Amino acid sequence: MSSLLTIALGPLSVVLREFPRQGTSLMTSRNQHVVPHANGWAVKSAGGQKATAVYETQSAAIARAREIARNQESELLIHGRNGQIRERDSYGNDDFPPRG
């Protein structure tokens, strides 16, 4: 998880920058998304314009995205047909047990 450094200036607050919490890393750039595609389901890297791969079934796309996420120690985000994230799994440097 990441945190924001916020400074309160009276009624205003300013966010200076994002930084990782101690013992964690920011994993946003390598996250793998499984998203709907015209030809089935696509695996895309976060921020990527093109699909890494396209599969006929969501389960095939999830299997490939999970393999990539494990290899890169990043997150897997699975989107539903409506585009909303319906499931996520992390293979990175997480706190265990989870906080909260």
C-alpha positions in Angstrom: 0.0 0.0 0.0 1.1 3.5 -0.6 0.5 6.7 1.3 0.1 10.3 0.5 2.1 13.0 2.2 -0.5 15.7 3.0 0.2 19.0 4.6 -2.8 20.9 6.0 -2.7 24.7 5.5 -5.7 26.0 7.3 -8.8 25.1 5.3 -6.6 23.8 2.4 -4.5 20.7 2.3 -1.8 20.0 -0.2 -0.7 16.5 -1.4 3.0 16.6 -2.0 3.9 13.2 -3.3 3.1 9.5 -3.1 5.6 7.2 -1.3 5.7 3.6 -0.3 5.1 2.6 3.3 8.0 1.0 5.0 8.5 -2.6 3.9 6.3 -2.3 0.8 6.7 -1.2 -2.8 4.5 0.6 -5.3 3.4 -2.1 -7.7 1.2 -0.1 -10.0 3.3 -0.1 -13.2 3.5 -3.9 -13.5 0.0 -4.8 -12.5 -1.8 -7.2 -14.8 -5.5 -6.6 -15.8 -7.9 -9.0 -17.4 -10.4 -6.9 -19.3 -13.2 -7.4 -21.9 -12.0 -7.3 -25.5 -13.8 -7.4 -28.8 -12.3 -10.9 -29.4 -12.8 -12.3 -25.9 -10.6 -11.3 -22.9 -7.4 -9.4 -22.9 -4.4 -9.4 -20.6 -3.0 -5.8 -20.3 -0.3 -4.3 -18.2 -1.3 -1.3 -16.2 -0.8 1.8 -18.3 -0.2 -0.2 -21.4 -2.0 0.7 -24.6 -1.9 -2.7 -26.3 -3.0 -6.1 -24.9 -0.3 -8.5 -24.0 -2.5 -11.3 -25.2 -6.1 -12.0 -26.1 -8.0 -15.2 -25.2 -11.4 -16.6 -26.1 -12.2 -17.3 -22.4 -11.8 -15.2 -19.3 -10.4 -18.2 -17.5 -7.5 -18.6 -20.0 -6.8 -14.9 -19.7 -6.8 -15.1 -15.9 -4.3 -18.0 -16.0 -1.9 -16.1 -18.2 -2.2 -12.8 -16.2 -1.7 -14.7 -12.9 1.5 -16.3 -14.3 2.8 -12.8 -15.3 1.8 -11.2 -12.0 3.5 -14.0 -10.0 6.7 -13.6 -12.1 6.7 -9.8 -11.7 5.5 -9.9 -8.0 2.7 -7.6 -8.9 -1.1 -7.5 -8.6 -3.7 -9.2 -10.8 -6.9 -7.3 -11.3 -9.9 -9.1 -12.9 -12.6 -7.0 -14.5 -16.1 -8.1 -15.3 -18.0 -7.6 -18.5 -19.0 -4.2 -17.3 -15.4 -3.2 -16.9 -15.5 -2.9 -13.1 -12.9 -4.7 -11.1 -14.6 -7.8 -9.6 -11.6 -9.5 -8.1 -7.9 -8.8 -7.3 -5.0 -10.8 -6.0 -1.5 -9.7 -5.0 1.7 -11.5 -5.5 4.0 -8.8 -4.3 5.4 -7.6 -1.0 2.3 -7.4 1.1 1.9 -7.1 4.8 0.8 -10.4 6.3 -1.4 -10.7 8.2 -3.3 -7.8 6.5 -3.9 -4.7 8.6 -7.4 -3.8 9.7 
